[in-house]
Amino acid sequence: MLLEYNEISDIFSAEGIDISPEKYKKLSVYAGLLTEWNEKINLTGITDPRGIALKHFLDSIIPLKFINIPENASLIDVGTGAGFPGLPMKIYRPDIKLTLLDSLNKRINFLSEVCKKADISAECIHERAETGGHSEKLREKFDIAAARAVAAMPVLAEYCLPYVKTGGIFCALKGPNEDIKAGEKAVKMLGGEISDIKEYSLPDGDKRVLAVINKISPTPLKYPRSSSQISKKALG
């Protein structure tokens, strides 16, 4: 379930984001399927209509105010889970060529159902992030990689930067309790450079941080390492 259109429109408009009735309809279908499937598989702990609107949909779309995404850019959401931030970004910016990647096939089945029912064009791939990062089809093929995850920046960058073309960007949607700059050395080892850190809040006061990383050179072929190596010793 989702809040009524007028409520959604007011909430998003206050953030400078226009949600048309067509986009609202897609978000509403998404919200309905999210709550329905969440009874069968664990997708999210947030299932109330306002929580979905603020902490999933708005939270995913707000970063688009701070980054310049060219028309028809390719974007991969790495470890997308229930589709955040990639699917709301795609609904708001339908020109984006979206790929959703997740290691759990049940979540990929859910995302495929959302795309089908809400008429959203996206490629849904069942793959581990560290494996996909070495795939010829995916490695350094995207203008943008995005992730909304609690993993520390050195870990998240190793999983995500290998997907980004030189000249592209990696956008990490983070909470407030991390020193992003502490990941600077790891980011550099992976061919990136932290270009911007934006701090902002959701309407309910929850603080957020957006870290934008420019891909300035190819990622060395040895990265990403296996998940066991990454968890044993982070870069930097």
N, C-alpha and C positions, 0 to 999 in steps of 0.2 A: 504494500500500500504506500501511497505517496500523498503529501499534502495537496490541497486543491490548487488549481492553476494560479489563482490570484495570490495565494500565499507564497507559492514558489516564485512567482514573478516579482513580488515585492522583496523577498529575501535576496534574490540574485541581483535585482536592479540596484539595491543598496550597495552592492559591490561593483557596480558598473558593468554587469553582465546581463545581456538581454536573452531571455528564454522565450522563444516563439511557441505557439500552441503545438506545432509539429514536433519540436524538440521536447516539449513537455510530455507529449504522448509517448515518445520513445523512452523517456526517463520513467514514466509511470509503468510501462510494460516491464521494464528492467526491475523496478522496485517490487512489483508483484511477483515476478519470478524469483527474485532474491529471497523474499520471505517464504515463498512456497518451497523452494529447493532447500532452504536452510533447515527445514524440518527433517530432511533426509540426509544431508551432508553438512558438515560444519563449514559455513562460508563466512559468517560474521556474527559478532556478539551484539551488533547494533541492528535492531529490526523495527524500531518505532518509526513512524513516518517522518517526524522532524529530524530524528537522528540520521536517517538515511539521506535526507535532503541536505543536511549541513555537513555531517562527518564523512559522507561518502561522495555525494554528487558535487556539492559546492567545493569541498576540499580538493577534489580532483581537477576542477575547472579553473579555480582561482590562479594557479601557476601560469596559465595561458596569458594572463595580464602582464606578466613579467618577462616573458621570453618571446622572441620573434620567430615564429614558425612559418616558413615560406609556404605558399600555396602548393598543395599536392605533395607535401613533404612526407617521407616515410618515417614511421615511428614504431618502435618495438617497446612493449611494456613487459619488462623482465620480472618473472615471478609474480604475475599479475593477480593471482588469487581469485577473488570474485570479480575481477575486471577493473580494479582501481589502480592507477588513475586512467588507464587507457580508454575504456569504453565511454565514460562521460566526456572525455576530451574529444573523442570521435563524434559523439552526438552533438556537441557544441560546434565542432569544426569538421563537418562531414567530408571536406576535401582531403583530410589527412588519410594517408594509406597506412592502416593499422595492422600490426601483428601482435597477438597476445600469446605469451609463452608461459607455461606453467608445468611443474613436474608431476602434478596429480591429474590423472586422466578424468576423474569425476568432475573436477573444476572445469576442465576443457569442455566436457560434455555440457555442463551448465552454460558456459560462455557461448557455445555453438547454438544452444537453444535460445538464448537471449538475442543473439544476432539474427536468427531466423525469425523469431516472433516480432522483433522490433524493427525488422528490415534494415539491419546494419551490416555493411560490408567490412569484414575483417577476417584475417587468417588466424585461426586458432591452432597452436602447435603444442603438442604434448612432448616436453623435453626438459631435462635438467638444464639450468642456466650455464653451468660450467661445461656441459657437453655441447650445447648449442653454440657456445662461443667459439668452438673449434670447427663448426660446420661450414663447409664452403658456401652453402646457400645463405647463411646468416652472418658470418663473420665480416665485420666492417662493411655492411650493406645498407645501413640505416642512417638517415639524417639526424635522427633523435632516438636516444634510449631514455626511458623513464622508469622510475621505480618508486614505490611508496613502501618503505621497509624500515624496520628498527635496527637492521644490521649497521655496524659502524662503517664510516665512509671508506676505509681501506678495503673492507670486505665487499661492500656494495659496488665500489668502483671496479674491483677485479672481476666481478660477475657481469657488469654492464658495459664498461668501456670497450671491450673487444667487439661489440656489435656495431659500434659507431664508426662511420666513415671519417677519415681525416677532413677537418673542416666542419664536422657536425658537433652536436652537443649531447651531453648526458645531464638529465635533470633528476635530482634526488629530492623527493618530498620527505622531509624529516620533522621530528618533534623538536622541542626547544633545548633538550638536555644533552647536546653533543657539541664538542668543539670541532667544527667542520675543518678548520685550518689544520688540525692535528693530522688529517689525512692527506695533507699536501704532498708529502714525499711519495706516498703510495700512488697517488694520482699521477704524479710526474713519471714514475716508473712505468706506468701503463699508457703513456703517450698523451696524458691530459694536463690541463691547467685550470685551477679553480678561477673562474672569471667573475662570479657574482654570488653573493649570499644575501637573500632577502628574508627579512623577518616580518611576520604579519600575524593577525589573529582572525579566527573565525568569528561570526556574530555572537556565539555563546561565550567568547573569551578564550577559547582554546588557542594556545600559541602554536605557530608553525614556522618552519624554516625551509626555504627553497635554496638548494645549492646547484648552481649552474657550472658545468665543467666543459670547457672547450677541448675538442680532440685536435691536438696540434701535430701529432705524428702517429704512425701506425703502432699498434700495440705489439710488443715482442711476442713471437709465436709461442713461447712457453706459457703464456697466460691466456685464459685462466687456468690455474692449477686444479687438481682434484679438490672436491669439497673437504676431504679429510685433511689435505695439506693446508687449505685456506683456514679451516677452523683451528688447526694446530698452531699455525703461526701466520698472522696477518702481515701484509707488506708494510714497509716503512720502518 
